[in-house]
Amino acid sequence: MTEMALNAQQMTRSFAYSGMDLPDIGAGLSVDEVRETYSATYPELLTATVEGPEIRGNRLVYTFKRSAGAKG
């Protein structure tokens, strides 16, 4: 029987929105709290949905998706 060594890696969170990579602003914050904090800069995030996480290398990437809707 062949043994394989397992290596544990620390995964870091990051966030994606509209083609931008947004860093995690606080590991102790929930994903929704991060979204609410970023909504000060990007108000449309207040109604955005969160997809993920998707594993990219050693990162867990959550994607903020704007809600579809009519303006006006």
Protein Blocks (a to p, Z undefined) as FASTA:
>chain_A
ZZdddddddddddddeehiacddfbfkbcfklmmmmmmmmmmmlmmpccedjddehjacc
dddddddddeZZ
